[in-house]
């Protein structure tokens, strides 16, 4: 694994993670490709989904393609983090990094607990190297996985619908959950944008920097 400085030239898999990973036998034959993180390695915002969608797998880029990918790209474009059109297959981004808790997609089922655990070192490495201020877990599974690692609350105390567009204090950063973009209503998307503008971007969210202990 390699590190990248602030003068990076590529957004796709900038940390040089294994593109041919075969650690999960149940996924190797069903996937089209491994989809590692994409974005600004100096970004203060990290967006974490459960697994690549079918469209993201085709593109090789998390949170891209029709449906939920375009919805996420549109939301972050409105917030000033994406400078390309929502349907871009290689988005032009700034200050944000997109990734998933698992890097491969099974077409018929979500990832197992074992597959999430096997993929965990990839996500942990990205979090260490990016050192984000804000993490946006997208969906119930990422929220619960991050809650175990980075908050003092019980995982079963979280609910993605109730916690959508709120701020949760984590260890060294803040967590701003987002509900599933594939089924997100226009009102929920507007609530997330408004919360980000009014409660995150409007203040010094960097105050949590450097207080991590791991």
Phi and psi in degrees as a GROMACS rama.xvg file:
@    title "Ramachandran Plot"
@    xaxis  label "Phi"
@    yaxis  label "Psi"
@TYPE xy
-112.916  158.969  UNK-2
-103.799  161.847  UNK-3
-131.62  140.176  UNK-4
-91.1205  -176.536  UNK-5
-67.5439  -11.9332  UNK-6
-95.1704  28.8351  UNK-7
-55.128  147.151  UNK-8
-107.508  -16.8987  UNK-9
-122.458  137.73  UNK-10
-88.8896  -28.6188  UNK-11
-77.7637  124.773  UNK-12
42.0844  56.8867  UNK-13
-67.2397  -17.4674  UNK-14
-93.777  6.55255  UNK-15
64.8614  37.3429  UNK-16
-73.4325  154.236  UNK-17
-55.7712  112.36  UNK-18
-80.1896  -6.88898  UNK-19
-120.709  28.2719  UNK-20
-52.9156  134.717  UNK-21
-127.777  33.8672  UNK-22
-78.4263  -14.0793  UNK-23
-119.916  95.6096  UNK-24
-56.2443  -32.4684  UNK-25
-72.3535  -7.30484  UNK-26
-112.22  -25.2287  UNK-27
-59.0731  -41.2145  UNK-28
-80.6539  -20.7897  UNK-29
-96.6901  -19.2721  UNK-30
-84.2303  159.356  UNK-31
-92.0132  -35.5261  UNK-32
-164.34  163.664  UNK-33
-84.2671  133.971  UNK-34
-116.173  100.531  UNK-35
-88.7022  -178.461  UNK-36
-66.3882  161.068  UNK-37
-144.956  130.708  UNK-38
144.772  -159.546  UNK-39
-83.5011  113.436  UNK-40
-67.231  -16.9749  UNK-41
-98.3781  12.1291  UNK-42
-65.155  144.742  UNK-43
-90.7457  -8.11442  UNK-44
-121.418  129.89  UNK-45
-121.847  123.197  UNK-46
-106.916  124.333  UNK-47
-125.282  117.664  UNK-48
-100.951  -175.621  UNK-49
-82.1673  -49.0393  UNK-50
-159.684  164.017  UNK-51
-64.1769  141.601  UNK-52
-76.0617  172.296  UNK-53
-60.0531  -40.0875  UNK-54
-67.8139  -42.5675  UNK-55
-64.3336  -36.3382  UNK-56
-64.5359  -40.8245  UNK-57
-62.6876  -41.083  UNK-58
-79.1859  -24.5822  UNK-59
76.745  17.077  UNK-60
-134.421  124.13  UNK-61
-59.3461  147.276  UNK-62
57.3447  42.5229  UNK-63
-128.143  160.7  UNK-64
100.31  169.792  UNK-65
-58.0325  148.956  UNK-66
88.2721  -126.168  UNK-67
-61.3648  -36.7979  UNK-68
-61.5682  -47.294  UNK-69
-65.8046  -34.1256  UNK-70
-63.4019  -45.5767  UNK-71
-64.7401  -44.5494  UNK-72
-60.588  -39.6834  UNK-73
-65.0325  -43.2587  UNK-74
-62.1707  -46.5822  UNK-75
-74.8194  -23.1001  UNK-76
-67.4529  -43.3238  UNK-77
-60.494  -29.5968  UNK-78
-87.9871  -4.0248  UNK-79
94.8289  11.8765  UNK-80
-98.0274  -17.987  UNK-81
-123.568  129.619  UNK-82
-107.995  8.57978  UNK-83
-113.623  173.767  UNK-84
-71.1259  153.066  UNK-85
-58.6607  -25.2245  UNK-86
-92.0399  9.86898  UNK-87
-64.1315  138.44  UNK-88
-87.9476  -15.9016  UNK-89
-134.682  77.4458  UNK-90
-58.0781  147.976  UNK-91
-94.5964  107.163  UNK-92
-120.361  160.906  UNK-93
-146.189  136.015  UNK-94
66.0276  19.409  UNK-95
-146.633  147.257  UNK-96
-131.199  133.483  UNK-97
-109.597  134.597  UNK-98
-157.324  -177.38  UNK-99
-137.756  159.959  UNK-100
-74.5098  -23.8761  UNK-101
-126.68  148.552  UNK-102
-103.098  -4.9661  UNK-103
-124.638  154.641  UNK-104
-118.552  125.527  UNK-105
-92.3307  130.221  UNK-106
-70.5568  -12.1685  UNK-107
-118.973  -3.46781  UNK-108
-158.344  159.835  UNK-109
-76.1227  169.088  UNK-110
-66.6616  147.866  UNK-111
-79.9931  166.742  UNK-112
-60.5556  -38.3986  UNK-113
-64.6691  -39.9089  UNK-114
-67.8627  -38.2536  UNK-115
-61.8272  -45.04  UNK-116
-64.3009  -38.6174  UNK-117
-65.9763  -35.2913  UNK-118
-83.4465  -12.7544  UNK-119
-53.9292  -38.6793  UNK-120
-59.2454  -31.7422  UNK-121
-63.5026  -49.4272  UNK-122
-65.0694  -43.1029  UNK-123
-59.9665  -39.5061  UNK-124
-65.7156  -41.4004  UNK-125
-63.6854  -42.5839  UNK-126
-62.5479  -42.581  UNK-127
-63.0626  -44.9905  UNK-128
-76.8832  -34.6842  UNK-129
-79.9234  -37.397  UNK-130
54.2011  59.5362  UNK-131
-71.2533  160.843  UNK-132
-89.5037  -38.1897  UNK-133
-127.524  130.908  UNK-134
-112.397  130.663  UNK-135
-108.971  97.7711  UNK-136
-77.3486  129.281  UNK-137
-106.34  104.449  UNK-138
102.268  167.169  UNK-139
-64.1969  -46.0017  UNK-140
-63.9245  -49.7331  UNK-141
-59.6272  -38.5117  UNK-142
-60.9485  -45.7798  UNK-143
-68.4843  -39.1034  UNK-144
-64.2382  -43.2844  UNK-145
-69.6021  -32.0048  UNK-146
-62.9065  -40.1866  UNK-147
-60.9416  -43.3847  UNK-148
-82.5547  -32.5804  UNK-149
-128.853  9.88405  UNK-150
-133.805  170.778  UNK-151
-98.6892  0.635138  UNK-152
-83.4096  154.014  UNK-153
-69.1773  141.216  UNK-154
-56.5103  -34.7897  UNK-155
-77.6718  0.000931754  UNK-156
-87.5591  -4.58111  UNK-157
-98.6659  146.182  UNK-158
-142.224  120.148  UNK-159
-63.1843  -33.1433  UNK-160
-69.7408  -42.0487  UNK-161
-73.3981  -34.3828  UNK-162
-90.4952  -7.59972  UNK-163
-54.154  133.507  UNK-164
60.9846  39.9111  UNK-165
-128.215  172.651  UNK-166
-117.341  128.885  UNK-167
-117.306  131.551  UNK-168
-74.3571  125.726  UNK-169
-111.103  -174.795  UNK-170
-86.9056  94.0268  UNK-171
96.2861  -7.60082  UNK-172
-156.012  177.342  UNK-173
-112.422  151.94  UNK-174
-114.07  126.409  UNK-175
-121.659  94.08  UNK-176
-67.5563  149.27  UNK-177
-129.263  134.014  UNK-178
-73.4403  170.703  UNK-179
-56.0047  117.583  UNK-180
-68.3393  -21.4914  UNK-181
-67.9612  -26.0751  UNK-182
-119.128  8.20672  UNK-183
-67.126  134.541  UNK-184
-79.9794  163.821  UNK-185
-61.1397  -35.9522  UNK-186
-66.1753  -39.8081  UNK-187
-67.5632  -38.9728  UNK-188
-63.2527  -42.4642  UNK-189
-64.7437  -37.6212  UNK-190
-63.9304  -39.8386  UNK-191
-65.7592  -47.0901  UNK-192
-59.1122  -44.7759  UNK-193
-63.6458  -42.4319  UNK-194
-63.0828  -42.6541  UNK-195
-61.9675  -45.653  UNK-196
-67.1282  -43.9401  UNK-197
-87.4525  -27.5495  UNK-198
-120.361  -8.42938  UNK-199
-120.458  -61.5918  UNK-200
-70.4171  -21.6165  UNK-201
-82.8953  -4.68363  UNK-202
-132.095  -179.691  UNK-203
-87.3475  81.8867  UNK-204
-68.534  -12.0189  UNK-205
-73.0132  -3.87131  UNK-206
-62.6524  -18.9167  UNK-207
-83.7267  -7.71982  UNK-208
-59.4262  135.692  UNK-209
82.804  4.14451  UNK-210
-101.846  12.4018  UNK-211
-75.5143  147.925  UNK-212
-134.228  89.3671  UNK-213
